[in-house]
Amino acid sequence: MRRRHLLQAAGLLATLPAWGAESAPAYDWRSLTFGAGGFIDGFVFHPREKGLLYCRTDIGGAYRFDPAGKRWLPLLDHLSKADADLMGVLSLAVDPSDANRVYAACGLYTSQWARTAALLASTDRGATWTVHELGLKLLGNGPGRGSGERLQVDPNRPERLLLGSSQDGLLQSTDRGQHFSALGGFPARHVSLVLFDASSGQAGQGSRTVYVGSHDQPGLFVSHDAGQSFTRIAELPAQAPQRAAFGADGALYVTLAAGAAGEVVNPSYAKTGSVWRRRPDGRWQDITPARPTAAQPFGYSGLDVDAQRPGRLVVSTIERWSGGDEIFISDDAGASWAPLSPRSRFDDGRHPWLQAYQRKQPHALGHWLADIKIDPHDGNHALYGTGYGLWMTQDLGAAQVHWDFRVENIEETATLGLESPSGGASLLAAMGDVAGAAWDDLTQGPKAGLFLPAGETCRAVAFAELKPAVLARTSDMAANGGYWSPDGGASWRPFGPSPSRAAKTPEGWRASTGQVAVSAQGGFFLWVPEKQPALFSRDHGKTWTQSQGWPAERDIVLSPVADRAVEGAFYVHDRANGRILVSIDGGASFQPGITGLPRLETWQGAQLVCAPGQPRDLWLALPDGLMHFPGMDARAKTMPGVVEPWRVAVGKAAEGASYHAVYLWGRVLVNGDPTEGLFRSIDAGSSWQRINDDRHRYGRLNAMAADPLEFGVVYVAPEGRGVVIGKPRA
């Protein structure tokens, strides 16, 4: 806020230097700092190369740790829109005999419309990948994703991989993941983990013994014939194995969790659990540190052993909501345990959002502790994941354990809305689960601009073009569905009640609070709760009245758009009837303003945006073209060369240009070929220049905004990758 206020006050905005347009503009892309903000559900250390560590996320791809820089390197930002579902990483595996090889089993959902899953294989530690299609679907973002790892490389025959699927049983590859076939001897469909016993084979001949856990037939199974047949281990309870590891003496440790019959746990649904040890002599022991009860239900998930100190192991509870999750440590192979939380200290000082979040979520260790790992080369170095990031320590065995929120360059928030205001903060972001923030300084994480209360899901944020201090945002957890700010986000005031809004869905779930728009001068708010009629307010959200003439369509999210030059004017794209409706009375009523547009099905995407400067300057991205309505009396134009626009944004004009810069995410003709990318136009859409490359595609974008005060700056919100900024290279 300070930067822009000073510039405006000094009258310097018009003279700020702008990057000149180039025939092929070079851009730099980087994540804006927020600090994780999503579920990190698995870690893999390489057993032989010190410092080689990977982590996986449920919707934000995978990362490799850079020990020298103490930061994480994203590995899947190259994925295209068609491959966006591969950002859901269900499992990771490394080749024990080759530190350069890493594999990722990727797939987001198992529903009909989801992309089929693939195995990604890399021979350069994730710098580049080869995609091997699996022909089935994996549930990287669903119940059970916290268990694992279910993808493993045979330590005695590295070309052999086993993959436990989400609904298609156990699969085997004998050519480093190029092809997989089902192992019919395994009786279950939903696999929770896979573990080879390296001591059961010889190099080049493969491992004979393999352990496989199941969610749908809860229990641990063992094969002694290289996976041709399996037997359920009768000594263990009917609970789903979550993690397993061998001790240096050959003992096998397993954590388990279970919910009600038919429920897949981790995350969610855990009601009970246990920890077991198979002694070197083959006998099983129940070594559970603390037992779940009806009053305090929970399961066990994370587990690892210290390769440098025989007998030391750690386990974590999961979903112990009463009292908070715990990590237990043992130095005698599970004969006795000590909780770590009483002697743990947490450094969250670099991430102000986390400090606010922790005040609302007072569990010391965090929640959803799906995995914990001890560095096989340094027993004092350990880390564990939570629903909002990860904690790392260098002194696990000390009397006082210091945990650092070591998430530099992991940005995993589900950013649902972006706006770059005409004054005040440089960027506003509405985020799932962690509320969101306003960035004053794009070189560091937000501090004063945090959206409070923390720990909520904000669906949208909006500002008044001519009075940008006036903001509004929706929030699913807010008592009345949202907040507004009179001071650019320095403070927030709750919406008043809206009696006509349904706060619950017919199924009894909390209703999504949907989209909001603020009029040019900030005097009117237009709010569209998801799948409900629009509401308008003339008193900054204190009272709400249902709009008249709003589209009847309820199966999709309809986004209201404020005119940026005319106070009280709003628009909405009536997709089902092929028209744009207009309100000139602050959202009280809507009438057809532009007709004759294509009628869209509910599954087809579209976006309407309004440019500043003059009335009714609209851009409409349709499934097969981009249209511009450049003013009240001007004729509509269809932009040449735009094959398939997915997102559009308008920002500061190039130096000497007569119109705003326009940014597009989609497919545009490049040398006659439809090419996916991020594009910029400095001539009102007559021509386009690609500004990203194939290394920076980010899968699917939830939102996009362009800076109105700095030419060339564009912000994108990949699904599960926080916020990414693109700037012309100096």
BASESE-465250 format. One line per 8 residues: number of its first residue (from 0); their letters; for each residue y, x, z of C-alpha. Coordinates in steps of 0.1 Angstrom, whole numbers, plus 5000, padded with zeros to 4 digits. Layout:
<nulums>
NUM) a) Y/X/Z ~ ...
</nulums>
This chain:
<nulums>
0) mrrrhllq) 5000/5000/5000 ~ 5024/5027/5009 ~ 5022/5045/4975 ~ 5030/5014/4955 ~ 5058/5002/4978 ~ 5075/5035/4976 ~ 5072/5036/4938 ~ 5085/5001/4934
8) aagllatl) 5114/5006/4958 ~ 5125/5037/4940 ~ 5123/5020/4906 ~ 5100/5047/4893 ~ 5071/5027/4880 ~ 5084/5025/4845 ~ 5088/5063/4843 ~ 5054/5073/4856
16) pawgaesa) 5036/5096/4831 ~ 5009/5079/4811 ~ 4980/5095/4794 ~ 4983/5094/4757 ~ 4958/5075/4736 ~ 4932/5098/4720 ~ 4909/5091/4691 ~ 4880/5095/4715
24) paydwrsl) 4894/5094/4750 ~ 4875/5115/4776 ~ 4870/5098/4809 ~ 4859/5109/4843 ~ 4838/5085/4864 ~ 4832/5086/4901 ~ 4823/5064/4930 ~ 4851/5052/4952
32) tfgaggfi) 4844/5061/4988 ~ 4833/5033/5011 ~ 4801/5046/5026 ~ 4767/5032/5017 ~ 4768/4995/5028 ~ 4733/4985/5017 ~ 4696/4987/5025 ~ 4680/5022/5022
40) dgfvfhpr) 4643/5015/5024 ~ 4625/5048/5017 ~ 4627/5086/5018 ~ 4605/5113/5003 ~ 4607/5150/5012 ~ 4589/5175/4989 ~ 4561/5190/5010 ~ 4565/5225/4997
48) ekgllycr) 4601/5230/4986 ~ 4626/5231/5014 ~ 4657/5210/5010 ~ 4643/5187/4983 ~ 4648/5151/4995 ~ 4650/5118/4977 ~ 4659/5083/4989 ~ 4655/5049/4973
56) tdiggayr) 4674/5016/4976 ~ 4665/4980/4968 ~ 4692/4973/4942 ~ 4712/5005/4939 ~ 4688/5030/4923 ~ 4677/5063/4938 ~ 4694/5095/4950 ~ 4686/5132/4955
64) fdpagkrw) 4702/5150/4984 ~ 4724/5181/4978 ~ 4720/5202/5009 ~ 4747/5227/5000 ~ 4773/5199/4994 ~ 4759/5176/5020 ~ 4761/5147/4996 ~ 4738/5125/4976
72) lplldhls) 4735/5125/4938 ~ 4728/5092/4920 ~ 4699/5094/4896 ~ 4699/5062/4877 ~ 4735/5056/4866 ~ 4724/5061/4830 ~ 4706/5027/4829 ~ 4718/5002/4803
80) kadadlmg) 4724/4965/4809 ~ 4690/4957/4794 ~ 4674/4981/4820 ~ 4696/4970/4849 ~ 4666/4956/4868 ~ 4652/4992/4870 ~ 4679/4999/4896 ~ 4655/4982/4920
88) vlslavdp) 4633/5012/4931 ~ 4601/4999/4948 ~ 4587/5034/4954 ~ 4592/5071/4948 ~ 4567/5099/4945 ~ 4569/5137/4941 ~ 4543/5160/4926 ~ 4532/5184/4955
96) sdanrvya) 4523/5211/4929 ~ 4555/5209/4909 ~ 4589/5205/4927 ~ 4606/5195/4894 ~ 4585/5164/4889 ~ 4595/5131/4905 ~ 4585/5095/4897 ~ 4601/5061/4904
104) acglytsq) 4584/5027/4902 ~ 4612/5004/4893 ~ 4616/4966/4890 ~ 4639/4942/4907 ~ 4621/4908/4907 ~ 4589/4891/4897 ~ 4605/4859/4884 ~ 4601/4848/4848
112) wartaall) 4636/4859/4837 ~ 4633/4894/4853 ~ 4627/4925/4832 ~ 4592/4939/4833 ~ 4588/4969/4855 ~ 4586/5006/4844 ~ 4576/5039/4858 ~ 4604/5065/4854
120) astdrgat) 4592/5101/4851 ~ 4613/5132/4854 ~ 4605/5168/4850 ~ 4640/5180/4862 ~ 4644/5164/4896 ~ 4659/5132/4883 ~ 4685/5147/4859 ~ 4668/5130/4830
128) wtvhelgl) 4640/5104/4828 ~ 4613/5091/4805 ~ 4605/5054/4808 ~ 4569/5043/4807 ~ 4566/5005/4805 ~ 4541/4989/4830 ~ 4537/4955/4814 ~ 4540/4938/4848
136) kllgngpg) 4567/4931/4873 ~ 4576/4947/4906 ~ 4595/4933/4935 ~ 4620/4960/4944 ~ 4644/4935/4960 ~ 4621/4912/4979 ~ 4599/4909/5010 ~ 4577/4939/5015
144) rgsgerlq) 4600/4965/4998 ~ 4605/4983/5031 ~ 4568/4994/5032 ~ 4554/5024/5014 ~ 4551/5046/4997 ~ 4529/5028/4973 ~ 4533/5052/4944 ~ 4515/5085/4950
152) vdpnrper) 4505/5117/4931 ~ 4470/5130/4938 ~ 4476/5164/4955 ~ 4444/5177/4940 ~ 4449/5163/4904 ~ 4486/5159/4897 ~ 4481/5141/4864 ~ 4466/5112/4884
160) lllgssqd) 4489/5086/4899 ~ 4481/5055/4920 ~ 4506/5026/4920 ~ 4504/4997/4943 ~ 4520/4966/4926 ~ 4537/4935/4940 ~ 4512/4910/4926 ~ 4488/4928/4902
168) gllqstdr) 4468/4950/4926 ~ 4462/4987/4925 ~ 4468/5007/4893 ~ 4458/5041/4882 ~ 4472/5066/4857 ~ 4454/5097/4845 ~ 4482/5110/4823 ~ 4512/5114/4846
176) gqhfsalg) 4522/5078/4844 ~ 4523/5073/4807 ~ 4496/5046/4809 ~ 4482/5026/4838 ~ 4451/5005/4842 ~ 4439/4983/4871 ~ 4414/4996/4897 ~ 4393/4965/4900
184) gfparhvs) 4376/4977/4932 ~ 4407/4969/4953 ~ 4405/4933/4964 ~ 4441/4925/4971 ~ 4471/4918/4949 ~ 4502/4929/4969 ~ 4499/4965/4979 ~ 4520/4978/5008
192) lvlfdass) 4511/5016/5007 ~ 4489/5042/4991 ~ 4479/5075/5007 ~ 4456/5102/4994 ~ 4435/5123/5018 ~ 4441/5158/5003 ~ 4413/5172/5024 ~ 4388/5150/5005
200) gqagqgsr) 4390/5169/4972 ~ 4395/5202/4954 ~ 4422/5214/4931 ~ 4416/5201/4896 ~ 4389/5177/4906 ~ 4409/5151/4925 ~ 4408/5135/4959 ~ 4379/5113/4968
208) tvyvgshd) 4394/5094/4998 ~ 4424/5072/4994 ~ 4439/5046/5018 ~ 4456/5015/5006 ~ 4474/4988/5026 ~ 4478/4951/5016 ~ 4504/4924/5023 ~ 4485/4894/5009
216) qpglfvsh) 4452/4904/5026 ~ 4467/4921/5057 ~ 4448/4952/5066 ~ 4441/4988/5056 ~ 4414/4996/5031 ~ 4397/5029/5024 ~ 4379/5043/4993 ~ 4356/5073/4994
224) dagqsftr) 4348/5072/4957 ~ 4382/5079/4942 ~ 4393/5043/4942 ~ 4362/5027/4925 ~ 4354/5006/4956 ~ 4372/4998/4989 ~ 4362/4987/5024 ~ 4385/4971/5049
232) iaelpaqa) 4388/4991/5081 ~ 4375/4967/5107 ~ 4390/4983/5137 ~ 4425/4975/5127 ~ 4442/4941/5132 ~ 4450/4917/5104 ~ 4485/4931/5100 ~ 4501/4947/5069
240) pqraafga) 4502/4985/5070 ~ 4538/4997/5066 ~ 4537/5035/5067 ~ 4509/5061/5071 ~ 4508/5098/5076 ~ 4483/5126/5084 ~ 4487/5150/5112 ~ 4480/5186/5109
248) dgalyvtl) 4447/5181/5127 ~ 4435/5155/5102 ~ 4444/5125/5124 ~ 4457/5095/5105 ~ 4486/5074/5119 ~ 4495/5039/5107 ~ 4523/5014/5116 ~ 4517/4977/5110
256) aagaagev) 4536/4945/5110 ~ 4529/4908/5104 ~ 4546/4875/5103 ~ 4533/4839/5101 ~ 4504/4832/5078 ~ 4514/4839/5041 ~ 4547/4856/5049 ~ 4553/4891/5035
264) vnpsyakt) 4572/4912/5061 ~ 4596/4941/5059 ~ 4623/4932/5057 ~ 4623/4897/5073 ~ 4596/4876/5089 ~ 4581/4902/5113 ~ 4567/4886/5144 ~ 4542/4912/5156
272) gsvwrrrp) 4530/4947/5149 ~ 4513/4978/5162 ~ 4507/5015/5158 ~ 4473/5031/5154 ~ 4457/5065/5153 ~ 4424/5075/5137 ~ 4413/5106/5156 ~ 4398/5136/5139
280) dgrwqdit) 4364/5124/5150 ~ 4369/5091/5131 ~ 4375/5068/5161 ~ 4406/5045/5161 ~ 4430/5042/5190 ~ 4458/5016/5196 ~ 4488/5038/5205 ~ 4515/5011/5202
288) parptaaq) 4546/5022/5222 ~ 4559/4987/5231 ~ 4541/4954/5224 ~ 4558/4925/5207 ~ 4559/4892/5227 ~ 4567/4856/5219 ~ 4600/4862/5236 ~ 4607/4894/5218
296) pfgysgld) 4589/4894/5184 ~ 4591/4924/5161 ~ 4569/4947/5140 ~ 4566/4984/5134 ~ 4575/5002/5101 ~ 4589/5037/5100 ~ 4565/5066/5108 ~ 4563/5103/5103
304) vdaqrpgr) 4547/5134/5118 ~ 4563/5168/5125 ~ 4545/5193/5102 ~ 4558/5222/5123 ~ 4548/5208/5157 ~ 4513/5193/5161 ~ 4513/5162/5182 ~ 4549/5151/5175
312) lvvstier) 4555/5119/5157 ~ 4581/5092/5154 ~ 4578/5054/5147 ~ 4604/5027/5144 ~ 4604/4990/5151 ~ 4617/4965/5126 ~ 4634/4932/5133 ~ 4635/4935/5170
320) wsggdeif) 4666/4914/5171 ~ 4665/4908/5208 ~ 4676/4941/5223 ~ 4678/4959/5190 ~ 4654/4981/5170 ~ 4641/5013/5185 ~ 4628/5047/5175 ~ 4600/5060/5197
328) isddagas) 4590/5097/5198 ~ 4558/5112/5211 ~ 4549/5149/5217 ~ 4512/5142/5225 ~ 4499/5123/5194 ~ 4509/5089/5207 ~ 4494/5092/5242 ~ 4530/5087/5256
336) waplsprs) 4563/5077/5241 ~ 4600/5079/5248 ~ 4627/5058/5232 ~ 4653/5077/5214 ~ 4683/5053/5217 ~ 4692/5062/5253 ~ 4696/5099/5244 ~ 4712/5093/5209
344) rfddgrhp) 4748/5097/5199 ~ 4763/5084/5166 ~ 4791/5099/5146 ~ 4807/5071/5125 ~ 4842/5085/5125 ~ 4843/5092/5087 ~ 4837/5056/5079 ~ 4861/5031/5094
352) wlqayqrk) 4843/5001/5080 ~ 4812/5011/5099 ~ 4831/5013/5132 ~ 4842/4977/5126 ~ 4808/4966/5115 ~ 4791/4982/5145 ~ 4814/4962/5168 ~ 4800/4930/5153
360) qphalghw) 4764/4943/5150 ~ 4761/4960/5184 ~ 4725/4974/5179 ~ 4728/5011/5185 ~ 4703/5023/5160 ~ 4710/4996/5134 ~ 4687/4970/5118 ~ 4660/4971/5092
368) ladikidp) 4646/5005/5102 ~ 4621/5005/5074 ~ 4616/5043/5071 ~ 4621/5074/5092 ~ 4612/5109/5080 ~ 4610/5144/5096 ~ 4617/5174/5073 ~ 4583/5191/5068
376) hdgnhaly) 4601/5225/5068 ~ 4623/5218/5099 ~ 4612/5195/5126 ~ 4646/5191/5141 ~ 4659/5176/5108 ~ 4652/5139/5105 ~ 4667/5108/5090 ~ 4661/5071/5090
384) gtgyglwm) 4674/5042/5069 ~ 4690/5009/5079 ~ 4702/4978/5063 ~ 4736/4994/5058 ~ 4730/5031/5052 ~ 4712/5061/5068 ~ 4715/5083/5099 ~ 4706/5120/5098
392) tqdlgaaq) 4701/5145/5127 ~ 4696/5183/5130 ~ 4684/5182/5166 ~ 4656/5156/5169 ~ 4640/5175/5197 ~ 4671/5180/5218 ~ 4679/5164/5251 ~ 4707/5146/5233
400) vhwdfrve) 4702/5137/5196 ~ 4733/5136/5175 ~ 4731/5113/5144 ~ 4755/5116/5115 ~ 4761/5088/5090 ~ 4754/5112/5062 ~ 4759/5089/5032 ~ 4785/5109/5011
408) nieetatl) 4783/5096/4975 ~ 4758/5069/4984 ~ 4777/5037/4975 ~ 4754/5007/4976 ~ 4776/4978/4985 ~ 4770/4946/4964 ~ 4806/4943/4952 ~ 4812/4907/4941
416) glespsgg) 4848/4907/4930 ~ 4876/4932/4921 ~ 4913/4929/4917 ~ 4940/4955/4911 ~ 4972/4939/4923 ~ 5007/4942/4908 ~ 5019/4958/4940 ~ 5005/4968/4974
424) asllaamg) 4970/4982/4975 ~ 4956/4999/4944 ~ 4924/4979/4946 ~ 4909/4949/4964 ~ 4871/4945/4966 ~ 4851/4915/4979 ~ 4817/4926/4991 ~ 4784/4911/5002
432) dvagaawd) 4774/4917/5039 ~ 4803/4941/5047 ~ 4832/4919/5038 ~ 4852/4943/5016 ~ 4884/4963/5017 ~ 4918/4972/5001 ~ 4922/5008/4990 ~ 4956/5023/4995
440) dltqgpka) 4944/5058/4986 ~ 4917/5061/4960 ~ 4908/5096/4971 ~ 4893/5085/5004 ~ 4877/5055/5020 ~ 4897/5024/5031 ~ 4911/5024/5067 ~ 4939/5000/5074
448) glflpage) 4928/4977/5045 ~ 4894/4967/5058 ~ 4886/4930/5054 ~ 4880/4917/5089 ~ 4859/4903/5105 ~ 4834/4929/5092 ~ 4798/4919/5085 ~ 4805/4889/5063
456) tcravafa) 4799/4881/5026 ~ 4831/4877/5008 ~ 4826/4861/4974 ~ 4860/4866/4958 ~ 4895/4879/4965 ~ 4928/4870/4947 ~ 4965/4879/4948 ~ 4998/4864/4936
464) elkpavla) 5010/4882/4905 ~ 5047/4879/4913 ~ 5043/4882/4951 ~ 5013/4905/4955 ~ 5015/4905/4993 ~ 5000/4870/4993 ~ 4962/4873/4991 ~ 4932/4849/4996
472) rtsdmaan) 4895/4855/4998 ~ 4864/4834/5004 ~ 4838/4842/5030 ~ 4804/4826/5035 ~ 4804/4833/5073 ~ 4840/4821/5079 ~ 4842/4789/5099 ~ 4863/4772/5072
480) ggywspdg) 4852/4793/5042 ~ 4879/4819/5038 ~ 4911/4836/5048 ~ 4946/4843/5034 ~ 4970/4872/5041 ~ 5008/4871/5039 ~ 5011/4909/5041 ~ 4988/4925/5015
488) gaswrpfg) 4957/4924/5037 ~ 4972/4940/5068 ~ 4963/4908/5087 ~ 4942/4877/5078 ~ 4945/4841/5088 ~ 4916/4816/5085 ~ 4916/4787/5061 ~ 4920/4753/5076
496) pspsraak) 4893/4727/5074 ~ 4882/4711/5041 ~ 4865/4679/5050 ~ 4852/4673/5015 ~ 4835/4706/5012 ~ 4797/4708/5020 ~ 4792/4738/5043 ~ 4754/4736/5039
504) tpegwras) 4732/4732/5008 ~ 4708/4703/5006 ~ 4680/4727/5018 ~ 4700/4735/5049 ~ 4712/4770/5039 ~ 4748/4782/5043 ~ 4766/4772/5011 ~ 4782/4799/4990
512) tgqvavsa) 4820/4797/4993 ~ 4826/4806/4956 ~ 4858/4816/4939 ~ 4895/4814/4946 ~ 4927/4819/4927 ~ 4963/4823/4939 ~ 4993/4811/4919 ~ 5019/4835/4904
520) qggfflwv) 5043/4830/4933 ~ 5017/4825/4960 ~ 5026/4789/4968 ~ 4993/4774/4956 ~ 4956/4782/4962 ~ 4928/4769/4941 ~ 4893/4772/4956 ~ 4860/4764/4940
528) pekqpalf) 4831/4764/4964 ~ 4799/4771/4944 ~ 4784/4740/4928 ~ 4811/4718/4943 ~ 4844/4703/4930 ~ 4876/4724/4932 ~ 4900/4722/4961 ~ 4937/4729/4961
536) srdhgktw) 4962/4738/4988 ~ 5000/4738/4989 ~ 5003/4753/5024 ~ 4984/4786/5021 ~ 4950/4771/5029 ~ 4960/4751/5060 ~ 4949/4718/5043 ~ 4928/4712/5012
544) tqsqgwpa) 4926/4683/4987 ~ 4900/4678/4960 ~ 4913/4685/4924 ~ 4912/4658/4898 ~ 4898/4664/4863 ~ 4877/4694/4873 ~ 4846/4700/4852 ~ 4815/4680/4863
552) erdivlsp) 4792/4710/4857 ~ 4776/4722/4889 ~ 4748/4745/4879 ~ 4769/4776/4874 ~ 4798/4793/4892 ~ 4832/4782/4877 ~ 4860/4806/4882 ~ 4896/4794/4885
560) vadraveg) 4923/4815/4868 ~ 4960/4815/4878 ~ 4987/4819/4852 ~ 5005/4852/4860 ~ 5039/4841/4849 ~ 5042/4804/4857 ~ 5040/4792/4893 ~ 5015/4765/4899
568) afyvhdra) 4996/4768/4866 ~ 4959/4773/4867 ~ 4931/4773/4841 ~ 4893/4769/4840 ~ 4869/4774/4812 ~ 4850/4741/4808 ~ 4819/4757/4793 ~ 4798/4726/4788
576) ngrilvsi) 4825/4708/4768 ~ 4839/4738/4749 ~ 4875/4737/4762 ~ 4899/4752/4786 ~ 4915/4729/4811 ~ 4950/4734/4824 ~ 4968/4724/4856 ~ 5006/4725/4859
584) dggasfqp) 5007/4709/4894 ~ 4992/4736/4916 ~ 4956/4726/4909 ~ 4960/4689/4918 ~ 4949/4678/4883 ~ 4935/4693/4852 ~ 4938/4682/4815 ~ 4924/4697/4783
592) gitglprl) 4947/4725/4770 ~ 4925/4743/4745 ~ 4897/4725/4727 ~ 4872/4732/4700 ~ 4855/4761/4717 ~ 4817/4766/4715 ~ 4797/4747/4741 ~ 4776/4769/4763
600) etwqgaql) 4743/4765/4780 ~ 4741/4772/4817 ~ 4723/4806/4811 ~ 4750/4819/4788 ~ 4778/4841/4802 ~ 4815/4838/4797 ~ 4847/4850/4814 ~ 4883/4838/4812
608) vcapgqpr) 4912/4861/4823 ~ 4950/4858/4822 ~ 4973/4887/4813 ~ 5007/4891/4831 ~ 5041/4889/4814 ~ 5042/4856/4796 ~ 5028/4821/4800 ~ 4993/4813/4789
616) dlwlalpd) 4983/4847/4777 ~ 4945/4843/4779 ~ 4915/4863/4770 ~ 4881/4845/4767 ~ 4848/4865/4765 ~ 4822/4843/4749 ~ 4785/4852/4743 ~ 4792/4862/4707
624) glmhfpgm) 4829/4871/4706 ~ 4862/4878/4723 ~ 4891/4854/4718 ~ 4928/4860/4726 ~ 4953/4831/4731 ~ 4986/4851/4731 ~ 5010/4825/4745 ~ 5019/4788/4744
632) daraktmp) 5025/4784/4707 ~ 5006/4813/4692 ~ 4974/4809/4673 ~ 4941/4820/4688 ~ 4926/4852/4675 ~ 4891/4864/4674 ~ 4888/4902/4680 ~ 4872/4921/4652
640) gvvepwrv) 4842/4942/4659 ~ 4834/4927/4693 ~ 4797/4916/4690 ~ 4790/4906/4726 ~ 4816/4908/4754 ~ 4803/4907/4790 ~ 4835/4916/4810 ~ 4871/4919/4801
648) avgkaaeg) 4902/4932/4820 ~ 4938/4938/4813 ~ 4958/4968/4826 ~ 4990/4989/4821 ~ 5000/4995/4785 ~ 4998/5029/4769 ~ 5030/5048/4765 ~ 5049/5033/4735
656) asyhavyl) 5025/5003/4731 ~ 5039/4968/4730 ~ 5010/4952/4748 ~ 4987/4957/4778 ~ 4957/4979/4775 ~ 4926/4957/4773 ~ 4892/4969/4786 ~ 4858/4955/4776
664) wgrvlvng) 4823/4959/4788 ~ 4799/4948/4761 ~ 4787/4956/4726 ~ 4812/4966/4700 ~ 4806/4978/4664 ~ 4809/5016/4663 ~ 4804/5030/4627 ~ 4789/4996/4619
672) dpteglfr) 4763/4997/4647 ~ 4765/4974/4678 ~ 4770/4998/4706 ~ 4768/4991/4743 ~ 4796/5006/4765 ~ 4829/5004/4782 ~ 4857/5002/4756 ~ 4895/5003/4757
680) sidagssw) 4920/4989/4732 ~ 4957/4998/4732 ~ 4966/4975/4702 ~ 4958/4941/4717 ~ 4922/4942/4706 ~ 4926/4951/4670 ~ 4906/4984/4675 ~ 4884/4997/4703
688) qrinddrh) 4875/5032/4717 ~ 4845/5038/4739 ~ 4855/5054/4772 ~ 4821/5059/4789 ~ 4790/5078/4778 ~ 4753/5071/4781 ~ 4752/5090/4815 ~ 4776/5064/4830
696) rygrlnam) 4764/5029/4821 ~ 4755/5017/4856 ~ 4731/4989/4846 ~ 4748/4955/4852 ~ 4784/4951/4862 ~ 4793/4923/4887 ~ 4831/4927/4882 ~ 4857/4948/4864
704) aadplefg) 4895/4953/4869 ~ 4921/4974/4853 ~ 4951/4990/4870 ~ 4984/4973/4861 ~ 5005/5003/4873 ~ 4985/5033/4859 ~ 4975/5034/4823 ~ 4939/5041/4816
712) vvyvapeg) 4925/5034/4850 ~ 4897/5010/4852 ~ 4874/4999/4880 ~ 4839/4985/4877 ~ 4814/4971/4902 ~ 4778/4979/4893 ~ 4752/4957/4910 ~ 4743/4976/4941
720) rgvvigkp) 4765/5007/4934 ~ 4797/5000/4951 ~ 4829/5005/4931 ~ 4832/5031/4903 ~ 4866/5043/4890 ~ 4872/5056/4855 ~ 4903/5077/4847 ~ 4913/5096/4815
728) ra) 4905/5132/4819 ~ 4935/5153/4826
</nulums>
